[in-house]
């Protein structure tokens, strides 16, 4: 499945992982568990999680930690795929 197909599929997904002031380490395991059950997961980064970083940087780092790929980032939301 190509990146464009994954973006279309992600469009209607609800956010199931929220990253807050505890940072991406706090949601690593949850995201990994969700990726085992489904291909795509939408992650929302709250303002307190962004502290000087961009959503793109945080999404890349989180995806790398759970051995996944970034499909897209838009606004405060990222979509990852495994």
C-alpha positions in Angstrom: 0.0 0.0 0.0 1.5 3.4 -1.0 1.8 6.5 1.1 -1.1 8.1 -0.8 -3.4 5.2 0.0 -2.4 5.2 3.6 -3.1 9.0 3.8 -6.6 8.4 2.4 -7.2 5.6 4.9 -5.9 7.8 7.8 -8.2 10.6 6.9 -11.2 9.0 8.7 -9.3 7.6 11.6 -9.9 9.0 15.1 -7.0 9.9 17.3 -6.2 7.0 19.7 -2.9 8.2 21.2 -2.4 11.6 22.9 1.0 12.8 23.9 1.1 15.3 26.8 3.6 16.8 29.2 5.0 13.3 30.1 6.4 13.2 26.5 6.6 10.4 23.9 8.3 7.9 26.3 5.0 7.7 28.2 3.0 6.5 25.1 5.6 4.3 23.4 4.3 1.0 24.7 0.7 2.0 24.0 1.4 3.0 20.4 3.4 -0.3 19.9 0.4 -2.3 21.2 -2.0 -0.4 18.9 0.2 -0.9 15.9 0.1 -4.7 16.5 -3.7 -4.6 16.2 -4.0 -2.2 13.3 -1.9 -0.8 10.5 -2.4 2.9 11.1 -2.5 4.9 14.3 -3.2 8.7 14.6 -1.3 10.5 17.4 -2.1 14.0 18.7 0.6 16.1 20.3 -0.8 18.4 23.0 0.9 21.8 23.4 2.7 20.7 26.6 4.4 17.8 24.7 5.8 20.1 22.0 8.1 22.2 24.2 10.4 23.6 21.6 10.1 20.7 19.1 8.0 20.4 16.0 5.2 17.9 15.5 7.3 16.5 12.6 10.3 15.9 14.8 8.3 14.3 17.6 6.4 12.0 15.2 9.7 10.9 13.6 11.2 10.1 17.0 8.2 8.3 18.2 7.9 6.2 15.0 11.6 5.3 15.2 11.2 4.1 18.8 8.4 1.8 17.9 9.9 0.6 14.6 7.2 2.3 12.4 7.0 4.7 9.5 5.6 8.2 9.5 2.7 8.5 6.9 2.1 12.2 7.4 1.9 15.0 9.9 -0.7 17.7 9.8 -1.2 20.4 12.4 -0.7 18.8 15.8 -1.4 15.3 14.6 0.9 12.6 13.1 0.0 9.3 11.5 2.2 6.2 11.9 2.2 2.9 10.1 3.8 -0.5 10.7 
